[in-house]
């Protein structure tokens, strides 16, 4: 029976060199290294056309994706430096042409392409990317007509976002100067190539961030302009960052990118699209000469209307004046009535004066000196009686007969014992002055004195006997 250690036909348990076999056993790492060198040596520069799938950008900035067609798939990687120089934003489903080198990844036993440059695979792929981005932004409402702002009729300051060295800015300035000279602020930017989209978006946001009344005047209108070119030349104005900046600007924006047949997403996001930069300047401001002619025509129409209104009023006034009665016809009856009333007043006054004169004569005959004397003497006696009555009612006259008046310290006459005890401090008023006293509130025994009323003094009025005057005439009434 053969030894299994030396039986070349049977399966071996321990690997041993076989006589005549020169193939040495290699490690996995050695094989991977040989494959890597072979692949990189054979495929050091390749260009692959395929559709992007599984696009992913890591936080490190590196890009990982797959390129596929209908029969195969290959992994790809694009390092941060190369990914930053892309002229477009890669997305799944976009057909591209990738340039790079083929290598292997020993950690997973697979091969991949390290992409150094990537372009869209023709205009069809570029348009597909454009339509895809357009549908996305339209779905967010960035192109809605309801969000468009009206343009100012005559802006005082216009901001222009464009290249400072091209013919576009010169055309805009010349057109504005011809139509209506306006203050223009130019924000210089690149209009194509790497970084152009970011500069245009930053310029739009910069104009929008200017405060009112600041050292740099805030524009009333912004024009984003660029000359004509291919779709690749105008691609910066199709970038999402530019579209969002234009749509979010609070200042009205006119987009004038390319020629009349060129259309970008910036045109859809702007408040108004102009076919050319020159047309944008024409839309931005009115013609000053036409404004002056319009103002002159309106002033002439206003004057004609005013004159016509005055003339029509004069005609109406003249017509009314012919229908109105004359002053004499209107005031004649009133004048006659006034004269009649005046004459009646004179006659009535004469009769009243004559009657009053007769009454006065009759009354004067009844007035005699003796009658007047008696009346004067009677009045004098009545006045003396009233004086004596007033004198007898004077409260201080009783003090002359030895009485005193009790007054409270704060004023007022005290009339009861309870009020005197409550007051405490009193003042006794005598004929020749007052004495302050202090009242002891405790009751003391003694005789009870009933209050006596002060005797009432009746004034004596002497009355003279009435005399009859049978011959006294009736006193007349004077008016």
DOFIDREN-246295 format. One record per residue (C-alpha): residue in three letters; x negated, y negated, z negated. Coordinates in steps of 0.1 Angstrom, whole numbers. Each point is the difference from the previous one (the first is absolute). Example, Ala and Ser with C-alpha at 12.3 -4.5 7.8 and 13.67 -1.06 7.14 Angstrom:
<lotis>
ALA_-123_45_-78
SER_-14_-34_7
</lotis>
This chain:
<lotis>
UNK_0_0_0
UNK_-14_-34_11
UNK_-9_-26_-26
UNK_25_-29_3
UNK_-29_-25_-7
UNK_-17_9_33
UNK_31_10_21
UNK_1_-27_28
UNK_34_12_12
UNK_19_-2_-33
UNK_9_-31_-20
UNK_-28_-12_-22
UNK_2_-11_-36
UNK_-32_-20_0
UNK_-12_-21_29
UNK_-34_13_13
UNK_-20_-10_31
UNK_8_22_30
UNK_-28_12_21
UNK_-2_-19_33
UNK_23_-28_-12
UNK_-17_-35_-1
UNK_31_-20_-11
UNK_-6_-13_-35
UNK_29_-7_-23
UNK_7_-38_-2
UNK_18_-19_-28
UNK_33_-19_6
UNK_-18_-33_-4
UNK_-26_9_25
UNK_27_10_25
UNK_19_-32_-7
UNK_-31_-21_5
UNK_-8_17_33
UNK_35_-5_12
UNK_-1_-37_-11
UNK_-32_-6_19
UNK_12_18_30
UNK_33_-18_2
UNK_-15_-35_-7
UNK_-27_7_26
UNK_24_12_26
UNK_28_-25_-7
UNK_-19_-31_-13
UNK_22_-24_21
UNK_35_9_10
UNK_32_-18_9
UNK_33_16_-9
UNK_35_-9_11
UNK_28_10_-23
UNK_29_-10_-21
UNK_-6_-12_-36
UNK_16_22_-27
UNK_-3_-1_-38
UNK_-16_-35_-1
UNK_-12_-9_-35
UNK_-22_-28_-13
UNK_-18_8_-33
UNK_-6_-25_-27
UNK_-37_0_10
UNK_9_-14_34
UNK_-7_32_19
UNK_26_13_25
UNK_11_36_4
UNK_21_13_28
UNK_6_27_25
UNK_-1_-2_38
UNK_23_25_18
UNK_14_8_34
UNK_24_28_11
UNK_-25_28_-6
UNK_-25_-9_-27
UNK_-7_-22_-31
UNK_-33_-14_-13
UNK_-7_-19_-32
UNK_-16_-34_1
UNK_-16_-24_-24
UNK_-8_-37_4
UNK_-23_-16_-25
UNK_9_-34_-16
UNK_-23_-21_22
UNK_14_13_32
UNK_36_-1_-12
UNK_-3_-37_-9
UNK_-8_-9_36
UNK_31_16_15
UNK_20_-24_23
UNK_33_17_-9
UNK_16_17_-29
UNK_1_38_6
UNK_33_18_-6
UNK_12_35_5
UNK_13_8_35
UNK_-23_-25_18
UNK_-22_14_28
UNK_-36_-11_-3
UNK_-34_6_14
UNK_-26_7_-28
UNK_-37_-3_6
UNK_-24_16_-24
UNK_-20_32_-8
UNK_11_35_-9
UNK_-13_15_-33
UNK_10_27_-24
UNK_11_-2_-36
UNK_-16_30_-18
UNK_21_-4_-31
UNK_31_12_20
UNK_-16_18_29
UNK_15_-23_26
UNK_-11_-24_26
UNK_11_-37_4
UNK_-7_-31_19
UNK_-16_-30_-16
UNK_16_-29_19
UNK_-20_-31_6
UNK_24_-18_23
UNK_37_5_8
UNK_21_-17_27
UNK_36_5_11
UNK_3_24_29
UNK_12_-25_26
UNK_27_-26_2
UNK_27_25_-6
UNK_-13_9_-34
UNK_-4_-37_-8
UNK_36_-7_10
UNK_12_30_-20
UNK_-18_-14_-31
UNK_15_-34_7
UNK_35_13_3
UNK_-4_21_-32
UNK_-12_-31_-20
UNK_28_-22_16
UNK_27_25_-11
UNK_-14_1_-35
UNK_-2_-37_-5
UNK_34_-6_17
UNK_15_25_-25
UNK_-13_-22_-28
UNK_19_-30_14
UNK_-31_-20_10
UNK_14_-7_35
UNK_36_-9_-11
UNK_14_-31_17
UNK_18_-10_-32
UNK_-34_-5_-17
UNK_-12_-25_27
UNK_-5_-36_-12
UNK_10_-30_21
UNK_-28_-22_13
UNK_-4_-36_-12
UNK_11_-25_26
UNK_-31_-22_-3
UNK_-27_15_-23
UNK_-24_-24_-16
UNK_-28_26_-3
UNK_-6_31_22
UNK_-23_28_-10
UNK_-16_20_28
UNK_-16_35_-5
UNK_-23_7_29
UNK_-36_1_11
UNK_-16_-34_-2
UNK_-22_5_31
UNK_26_12_26
UNK_21_-19_24
UNK_31_7_-20
UNK_-6_-26_-26
UNK_-9_-26_26
UNK_32_6_19
UNK_21_-3_-31
UNK_-16_-32_-11
UNK_3_-16_34
UNK_36_10_4
UNK_8_-14_-35
UNK_-17_-32_8
UNK_19_-4_33
UNK_34_7_-16
UNK_-1_-13_-36
UNK_-33_-6_-18
UNK_1_21_-32
UNK_-24_8_-28
UNK_-15_35_7
UNK_-19_23_-24
UNK_-20_28_17
UNK_-8_32_-20
UNK_-29_16_20
UNK_3_38_4
UNK_-13_28_22
UNK_28_11_24
UNK_-13_34_10
UNK_-24_26_-12
UNK_-8_14_-34
UNK_14_-21_-29
UNK_21_-22_23
UNK_33_12_-15
UNK_-11_-6_-36
UNK_-12_-36_9
UNK_33_-8_18
UNK_20_13_-30
UNK_-21_-19_-25
UNK_4_-32_20
UNK_38_3_0
UNK_1_7_-37
UNK_-24_-29_-6
UNK_22_-25_18
UNK_30_13_-20
UNK_-19_-4_-33
UNK_-7_-37_5
UNK_19_-20_-26
UNK_22_-30_9
UNK_-18_-33_-8
UNK_-34_17_-2
UNK_-33_-14_14
UNK_6_21_32
UNK_35_-7_14
UNK_23_30_2
UNK_11_7_36
UNK_36_-3_10
UNK_-6_25_28
UNK_-26_27_8
UNK_-11_11_35
UNK_-18_34_3
UNK_-16_-1_35
UNK_-23_20_22
UNK_-7_1_37
UNK_9_29_23
UNK_-18_34_2
UNK_5_37_0
UNK_20_19_-26
UNK_-33_9_-16
UNK_-10_-37_-2
UNK_33_-10_-16
UNK_1_30_-23
UNK_-9_-21_-31
UNK_34_-17_2
UNK_17_35_-1
UNK_-17_9_-33
UNK_24_5_-29
UNK_-19_-25_-22
UNK_6_-28_25
UNK_37_9_5
UNK_6_0_-38
UNK_-18_-33_-5
UNK_20_-17_28
UNK_34_15_-11
UNK_-6_-11_-37
UNK_-11_-36_7
UNK_23_-26_-13
UNK_-11_-25_27
UNK_17_4_34
UNK_-24_17_24
UNK_-3_0_38
UNK_-18_29_15
UNK_-18_-8_33
UNK_-22_31_6
UNK_-10_8_36
UNK_18_-9_31
UNK_37_2_8
UNK_0_37_7
UNK_-20_9_-31
UNK_20_10_-31
UNK_-14_8_-34
UNK_16_9_-34
UNK_-11_-34_-12
UNK_25_-15_25
UNK_28_21_-15
UNK_-8_-10_-36
UNK_-4_-38_8
UNK_29_-24_-2
UNK_-3_-8_37
UNK_-21_15_29
UNK_-16_-23_26
UNK_-11_14_33
UNK_-33_-19_-1
UNK_-20_-22_-25
UNK_9_-30_22
UNK_37_8_-2
UNK_-4_3_-38
UNK_-12_-36_-2
UNK_29_-11_22
UNK_25_19_-23
UNK_-16_-14_-31
UNK_6_-37_6
UNK_24_-21_21
UNK_-11_-24_27
UNK_-5_-34_-17
UNK_8_-20_31
UNK_33_19_4
UNK_8_-6_-37
UNK_-5_-37_5
UNK_22_0_31
UNK_27_19_-19
UNK_-2_-24_-29
UNK_3_-30_24
UNK_30_16_18
UNK_17_7_-34
UNK_-7_-36_-11
UNK_16_-13_32
UNK_30_22_-4
UNK_4_-11_-36
UNK_-1_-37_10
UNK_25_6_28
UNK_23_19_-24
UNK_-3_-28_-26
UNK_8_-27_26
UNK_29_20_14
UNK_14_4_-35
UNK_-3_-37_-7
UNK_16_-9_34
UNK_28_24_-6
UNK_6_-14_-35
UNK_0_-36_15
UNK_26_10_26
UNK_22_17_-27
UNK_-3_-31_-22
UNK_10_-23_28
UNK_30_22_8
UNK_12_0_-36
UNK_-6_-38_-2
UNK_24_-6_29
UNK_27_20_-18
UNK_-4_-18_-33
UNK_21_-31_-7
UNK_-17_-34_-3
UNK_-9_-16_-33
UNK_28_-26_2
UNK_26_25_8
UNK_-12_23_-28
UNK_-3_-27_-27
UNK_27_-24_11
UNK_29_14_-21
UNK_-23_3_-31
UNK_-11_-36_4
UNK_37_-12_2
UNK_9_21_-30
UNK_-29_-15_-20
UNK_10_-36_9
UNK_36_7_-11
UNK_-11_15_-33
UNK_-23_-30_-6
UNK_28_-25_5
UNK_23_20_-23
UNK_-27_0_-26
UNK_-4_-38_1
UNK_38_-5_-5
UNK_1_25_-28
UNK_-29_-16_-18
UNK_16_-35_3
UNK_32_13_-16
UNK_-19_18_-28
UNK_-20_-31_-8
UNK_31_-22_-1
UNK_18_25_-24
UNK_-31_1_-23
UNK_-2_-38_0
UNK_36_-2_-12
UNK_-5_26_-27
UNK_-32_-18_-12
UNK_19_-33_-2
UNK_28_17_-20
UNK_-25_16_-24
UNK_-20_-32_-5
UNK_31_-17_-12
UNK_5_26_-28
UNK_-35_-5_-14
UNK_-1_-28_-27
UNK_-28_-9_-24
UNK_21_7_-31
UNK_7_35_11
UNK_-36_7_8
UNK_-10_-13_-35
UNK_24_23_-18
UNK_-12_30_19
UNK_-36_-9_-8
UNK_7_-4_-37
UNK_18_34_-2
UNK_-29_17_17
UNK_-24_-16_-24
UNK_19_13_-30
UNK_2_35_14
UNK_-37_1_6
UNK_-6_-11_-37
UNK_23_28_-12
UNK_-20_26_20
UNK_-33_-13_-15
UNK_13_3_-35
UNK_12_36_7
UNK_-34_10_14
UNK_-18_-15_-30
UNK_22_19_-25
UNK_-7_33_18
UNK_-38_-4_-2
UNK_-14_29_-22
UNK_-28_-21_-14
UNK_24_-26_-16
UNK_9_25_-27
UNK_-36_2_-11
UNK_3_-36_-12
UNK_24_12_-27
UNK_-25_24_-16
UNK_5_31_21
UNK_-28_20_17
UNK_1_22_32
UNK_-16_34_0
UNK_-20_9_31
UNK_-20_31_10
UNK_-38_-3_5
UNK_4_7_37
UNK_29_-24_4
UNK_38_1_-3
UNK_23_-7_-30
UNK_5_28_-25
UNK_36_2_-12
UNK_1_33_-21
UNK_-19_14_-29
UNK_-7_32_19
UNK_-15_-19_28
UNK_-22_-20_-25
UNK_-13_32_-17
UNK_-7_15_34
UNK_-19_-31_12
UNK_-24_-2_-30
UNK_-15_-33_9
UNK_24_-29_0
UNK_0_-38_4
UNK_22_-23_-20
UNK_9_-31_20
UNK_7_-31_-23
UNK_8_-36_10
UNK_-36_-11_-1
UNK_-18_32_11
UNK_-3_38_-1
UNK_-14_24_-27
UNK_-13_35_7
UNK_12_27_-24
UNK_-5_38_-3
UNK_31_22_-8
UNK_-2_29_-24
UNK_22_27_14
UNK_10_16_-33
UNK_35_-10_-12
UNK_3_-19_-33
UNK_30_-3_-23
UNK_17_-33_0
UNK_33_-17_6
UNK_16_7_33
UNK_6_-32_19
UNK_26_2_26
UNK_-9_-19_32
UNK_18_-32_4
UNK_8_-13_33
UNK_-12_-35_8
UNK_29_-24_-1
UNK_13_-8_34
UNK_-1_-37_6
UNK_28_-11_23
UNK_-9_-31_19
UNK_24_-28_-5
UNK_9_-15_33
UNK_20_-31_-1
UNK_24_-3_28
UNK_15_-32_11
UNK_37_-1_5
UNK_13_3_34
UNK_15_-30_14
UNK_25_-1_26
UNK_-5_-21_30
UNK_33_-1_17
UNK_-13_-23_26
UNK_-31_22_8
UNK_0_8_37
UNK_-7_34_14
UNK_-38_4_7
UNK_-6_4_36
UNK_-21_29_14
UNK_-32_-11_17
UNK_-12_19_30
</lotis>
